[in-house]
């Protein structure tokens, strides 16, 4: 349950009212109604989630108590993807959770004008301006864990939007389309992946967003092909319009990628790149922009800095100490990897400052360098460290 406690503290940092829930997705409290108007304290969260209680998950109370938090619940994944294609930029920016059946899209709205909207029989879901919504890493009844596909912002509140103007309200009020119309919708879905582009990889038939994804993941020399293909998979997985696609439906993307990468790769046959793309697609656990480091950073920000971090005066340097502590906790008895560029990006400084701070942490006995970073086949391999600075409890 310690992992749930850390997530609860992170969520509470957004000004949300967090509750424990049981396997039936109902609050695991006899008296929880008061938390519809009052948020629980950090001490209360520790009591709820710090104990070894089985089958307990996390939920947030929507509405005014959580700063106007509103959640669009798409019960049907196809409905979500239809909305994501129509409001592409919005779908890429609004925090989104993959549930057992569909998606939850998080934002803030004028809660005084929002009521829970449900259209029975459509499988479109509902718009929730009150009540509770299950949060990651809780598990659905199917056994599948809830997971962020578009992560929460690193800092600051969620975007404030008008759901009616953003397609998040109107879709809930549409009746299920008759069979002939559904066939039309299927045709429209395939229009997003043009036949000519799938077959030939024509630049003319690919939209600019796809082209940017391809260009940002091209190799600059031999030995980078597999790595770049996997990064292309992670980039596409981060896009709500493509995250649930069959990799063969995205063949047109790897066709164009291979054409542009051909001069810089040793393995020339297209089939080899296609095979690596399909295998990479199925191996992706963390779409680009999400992953363990994002969780580590939020944990480090929400916890009190360790005592030994006080050797630094700058808050960002203290944050780096907290990040190293959290990385070590995740690694257990094994060393963790951390490069100065990654460290700088996490705490918001350039890589030179991060390198100097990591060096100072070694001099002060907070870090032990196990293996210095190096380049291998054109890739940077991060340094390995042990964090030995202390064992005080972050919570």
C-alpha positions in Angstrom: 0.0 0.0 0.0 3.0 2.3 0.2 2.8 2.8 -3.5 -0.8 3.9 -3.2 0.1 6.4 -0.5 2.7 8.0 -2.7 0.2 8.3 -5.5 -2.4 9.7 -3.1 0.0 12.4 -2.0 0.8 13.3 -5.6 -2.9 13.6 -6.5 -3.7 15.6 -3.4 -1.0 18.0 -4.5 -3.3 19.0 -7.4 -5.9 20.1 -4.9 -8.0 16.9 -5.3 -10.1 15.1 -2.7 -8.7 11.6 -2.6 -10.5 8.5 -1.2 -9.7 4.8 -0.7 -12.0 2.4 -2.6 -12.7 -1.3 -2.5 -12.8 -3.8 -5.3 -16.4 -2.8 -5.9 -15.2 0.7 -6.8 -17.2 2.1 -3.8 -15.5 4.2 -1.1 -13.9 2.0 1.6 -15.2 4.3 4.3 -18.4 4.3 6.3 -18.6 8.1 6.3 -17.2 9.6 3.1 -19.8 12.1 2.1 -18.0 14.9 4.0 -15.1 14.6 1.6 -17.4 15.9 -1.1 -16.9 19.3 0.4 -13.7 18.9 2.5 -10.4 17.4 1.3 -8.6 14.9 3.5 -5.4 15.9 5.2 -2.0 14.3 4.4 -2.2 12.7 7.8 -5.5 11.1 7.0 -4.1 9.9 3.7 -1.3 8.2 5.5 -3.8 6.5 7.8 -5.8 5.3 4.9 -3.1 4.2 2.5 -0.1 3.6 4.9 -1.5 0.4 6.3 -1.3 -3.0 4.7 -4.9 -3.2 3.5 -5.6 -5.6 0.7 -7.9 -4.8 -2.3 -7.8 -1.1 -1.8 -7.6 1.4 -4.6 -7.6 5.2 -5.2 -10.4 7.5 -6.3 -11.0 11.2 -6.6 -14.1 13.2 -5.8 -15.1 15.3 -8.8 -16.5 18.8 -8.5 -15.9 21.9 -6.6 -14.0 20.2 -3.7 -11.3 19.2 -6.3 -11.1 22.6 -7.9 -13.8 22.0 -10.5 -12.4 18.7 -11.6 -14.5 17.2 -14.4 -14.0 13.8 -16.1 -15.4 12.6 -19.4 -15.8 8.9 -19.1 -15.7 7.1 -22.5 -17.0 3.6 -21.9 -16.3 2.8 -25.5 -12.7 3.1 -26.8 -14.0 3.6 -30.3 -16.0 6.7 -29.1 -12.9 8.1 -27.5 -10.8 7.6 -30.6 -13.5 9.2 -32.7 -13.4 12.3 -30.4 -9.6 12.2 -30.3 -9.4 12.5 -34.1 -11.9 15.4 -34.2 -10.1 17.3 -31.3 -6.6 16.1 -31.9 -4.6 18.8 -30.1 -6.9 18.7 -27.1 -6.7 14.9 -26.9 -2.9 15.2 -26.8 -2.9 17.7 -23.9 -5.7 16.7 -21.6 -4.6 14.1 -19.0 -6.2 10.8 -19.9 -6.4 7.4 -18.2 -6.9 4.0 -20.0 -9.5 2.0 -18.0 -10.6 -1.6 -18.4 -13.0 -0.8 -21.2 -12.4 2.8 -22.4 -10.8 6.1 -21.3 -11.2 8.9 -18.7 -10.3 12.4 -19.8 -9.5 14.9 -17.0 -10.0 18.7 -17.1 -11.5 21.6 -15.1 -14.7 23.3 -16.0 -17.4 25.7 -14.7 -18.8 23.1 -12.3 -21.9 25.2 -11.5 -23.1 24.5 -15.1 -22.1 20.9 -15.2 -24.2 18.0 -14.1 -23.6 14.3 -14.6 -24.7 13.5 -18.1 -25.4 9.9 -19.0 -27.1 8.6 -22.2 -28.3 5.1 -21.4 -27.9 2.5 -24.1 -25.3 4.3 -26.1 -22.1 2.9 -24.4 -20.8 6.5 -24.9 -20.2 6.9 -21.1 -20.9 10.0 -19.1 -19.6 13.4 -18.1 -18.9 13.5 -14.4 -19.0 16.8 -12.5 -19.6 15.0 -9.1 -19.2 11.6 -7.6 -16.0 9.6 -7.7 -13.7 8.4 -10.4 -11.1 5.6 -10.0 -7.4 6.6 -10.4 -4.3 4.8 -11.4 -2.7 2.5 -10.3 -6.0 0.9 -9.1 -7.2 -2.2 -10.9 -10.4 -2.6 -12.9 -12.6 -5.6 -12.2 -11.2 -7.2 -15.3 -7.8 -7.2 -13.6 -6.3 -4.5 -15.8 -4.6 -1.6 -14.1 -5.8 1.9 -14.7 -2.9 3.8 -16.4 -2.2 7.3 -17.7 -1.9 7.5 -21.5 -1.6 11.3 -21.4 0.2 12.2 -18.1 -0.8 14.9 -15.6 1.0 18.2 -15.9 4.4 18.4 -14.1 3.1 21.5 -12.3 0.2 23.8 -12.2 -3.6 23.0 -12.4 -5.3 21.1 -15.1 -6.6 23.0 -18.2 -9.9 24.8 -17.8 -12.2 24.1 -20.8 -15.8 24.3 -21.9 -16.8 20.6 -22.5 -19.7 21.6 -24.8 -17.3 23.5 -27.1 -14.7 20.7 -27.0 -16.9 17.9 -28.1 -16.9 16.3 -24.6 -20.6 17.0 -23.9 -22.3 16.8 -27.3 -21.1 13.3 -28.0 -22.8 12.0 -24.8 -26.2 13.2 -26.2 -26.0 11.4 -29.5 -28.1 8.2 -30.1 -26.3 5.1 -31.3 -26.0 5.4 -35.0 -27.8 2.9 -37.2 -25.8 0.1 -38.8 -25.4 1.9 -42.1 -24.0 5.0 -40.4 -21.6 2.9 -38.3 -20.2 1.5 -41.6 -19.7 5.1 -42.7 -17.8 5.8 -39.4 -15.6 2.9 -40.1 -14.8 4.3 -43.6 -14.0 7.7 -41.9 -11.6 5.9 -39.5 -9.6 4.4 -42.3 -9.5 7.8 -44.0 -7.2 8.8 -41.2 -4.7 6.2 -42.5 -4.8 6.9 -46.3 -4.6 3.9 -48.5 -2.1 5.5 -50.8 0.1 6.4 -47.8 -0.1 2.9 -46.4 0.9 1.4 -49.7 3.5 3.8 -51.0 4.5 6.0 -48.1 3.9 9.1 -50.1 4.9 12.3 -48.3 2.1 14.1 -50.0 -0.5 11.8 -48.3 0.9 12.0 -44.8 -0.2 14.8 -42.5 2.4 17.1 -41.0 2.0 15.7 -37.5 2.9 12.2 -38.6 5.8 13.6 -40.6 7.1 15.4 -37.5 7.0 12.1 -35.6 9.0 10.4 -38.4 11.6 13.2 -38.6 12.1 13.3 -34.9 13.0 9.5 -34.8 15.3 9.2 -37.8 18.8 7.7 -37.3 21.9 9.9 -37.9 24.2 7.0 -38.6 24.6 3.2 -38.5 23.8 1.3 -35.4 20.7 3.4 -34.4 18.0 1.7 -36.5 16.4 -0.5 -33.7 16.6 2.3 -31.2 15.0 4.8 -33.5 12.2 2.4 -34.6 11.3 1.7 -30.9 11.3 5.4 -30.2 8.9 5.9 -33.2 6.6 3.3 -31.6 6.7 5.2 -28.3 5.9 8.4 -30.0 2.9 7.0 -31.9 1.7 5.3 -28.7 1.6 8.7 -27.0 -0.9 9.9 -29.6 -4.5 9.2 -28.6 -5.5 8.8 -32.3 -3.1 5.9 -32.8 -2.3 4.4 -29.3 -4.8 1.5 -29.8 -4.1 0.9 -33.5 -3.0 -2.4 -34.9 0.7 -2.0 -36.0 -0.1 -3.3 -39.5 -2.6 -0.4 -39.9 0.4 1.9 -39.3 2.5 0.3 -42.0 2.4 3.5 -44.0 4.4 5.2 -41.2 7.2 2.7 -41.2 7.3 2.8 -45.0 8.0 6.5 -45.0 10.4 6.2 -42.0 12.4 3.5 -43.8 12.5 5.5 -47.0 14.0 8.5 -45.1 16.3 6.4 -42.9 17.7 4.2 -45.7 20.9 6.3 -46.3 21.9 6.0 -42.6 21.1 2.3 -41.8 23.0 -0.9 -42.7 20.0 -3.2 -42.7 18.4 -2.2 -46.0 15.5 -4.7 -46.6 12.2 -3.0 -45.6 10.7 -6.2 -44.2 13.4 -6.1 -41.4 12.3 -2.7 -40.3 8.6 -3.6 -40.5 9.2 -6.7 -38.3 11.2 -4.6 -35.7 8.3 -2.0 -35.8 5.7 -4.6 -35.0 7.8 -6.2 -32.3 8.6 -2.8 -30.8 4.9 -1.8 -30.9 4.0 -4.8 -28.7 6.9 -4.2 -26.3 6.1 -0.5 -25.5 5.2 -0.1 -21.8 5.6 3.6 -21.6 4.6 6.0 -24.4 6.9 8.9 -25.0 6.4 11.6 -22.4 5.3 9.1 -19.7 7.1 6.4 -17.7 8.9 5.7 -14.5 10.9 8.9 -14.4 7.8 11.0 -14.5 6.4 9.1 -11.5 9.8 9.4 -9.7 9.8 13.2 -10.2 6.3 13.6 -8.8 7.2 11.5 -5.8 10.4 13.5 -5.2 8.4 16.8 -5.4 5.7 15.7 -3.1 8.0 14.3 -0.4 10.0 16.3 2.1 13.7 16.5 1.0 16.0 14.3 3.0 18.1 15.9 5.7 21.3 15.4 3.8 19.9 17.5 0.9 20.4 20.6 3.1 24.0 20.7 2.1 22.6 22.5 -1.0 21.1 26.0 -0.8 19.3 25.9 -4.2 15.8 24.2 -4.2 16.5 22.5 -7.5 19.7 20.9 -6.2 17.8 19.6 -3.2 15.2 18.2 -5.6 17.9 16.3 -7.4 18.9 14.7 -4.1 15.2 13.7 -3.6 15.1 12.3 -7.1 18.2 10.1 -6.5 16.7 8.8 -3.3 13.5 7.8 -5.1 15.4 6.2 -7.9 17.3 4.1 -5.3 14.1 3.1 -3.6 12.7 1.9 -7.0 15.9 0.0 -7.7 16.1 -1.8 -4.4 19.5 -3.3 -3.8 20.6 -2.6 -7.4 22.2 0.6 -8.7 20.2 3.0 -10.7 21.0 4.7 -14.0 21.0 8.5 -14.3 22.7 10.8 -16.9 23.4 14.5 -16.3 21.2 15.5 -19.2 18.3 13.5 -17.8 19.0 14.9 -14.3 19.1 18.4 -15.7 15.8 18.0 -17.5 14.0 16.6 -14.5 15.0 19.4 -12.1 15.0 22.2 -14.7 18.7 23.1 -15.1 21.3 22.6 -17.9 23.3 19.4 -18.0 26.5 21.1 -16.8 24.9 22.3 -13.5 23.4 18.8 -13.0 26.8 17.2 -13.6 28.4 19.5 -11.1 25.7 18.7 -8.5 26.0 15.0 -9.0 29.8 15.3 -8.6 29.3 17.3 -5.4 26.9 14.6 -4.1 29.6 12.0 -4.7 32.2 14.2 -2.8 29.7 14.6 0.1 29.2 10.8 0.3 25.5 10.9 -0.8 26.2 9.0 -4.1 28.6 6.2 -5.0 29.5 6.0 -8.7 29.3 2.3 -9.9 30.0 2.8 -13.6 30.7 6.0 -15.5 28.5 6.8 -18.5 29.7 6.1 -22.0 28.8 6.0 -25.7 27.9 2.7 -27.3 27.0 2.4 -31.0 26.0 6.1 -31.2 23.9 5.9 -28.0 24.6 7.5 -24.7 24.6 5.0 -21.8 23.9 6.8 -18.4 26.1 6.4 -15.4 25.2 3.9 -12.6 24.9 5.1 -9.0 24.1 4.0 -5.5 22.3 6.5 -3.3 23.8 6.1 0.2 22.8 9.5 1.6 20.4 8.3 4.3 17.4 6.2 5.1 14.9 8.7 6.6 11.3 8.1 5.6 10.1 10.4 2.8 6.6 10.5 4.2 
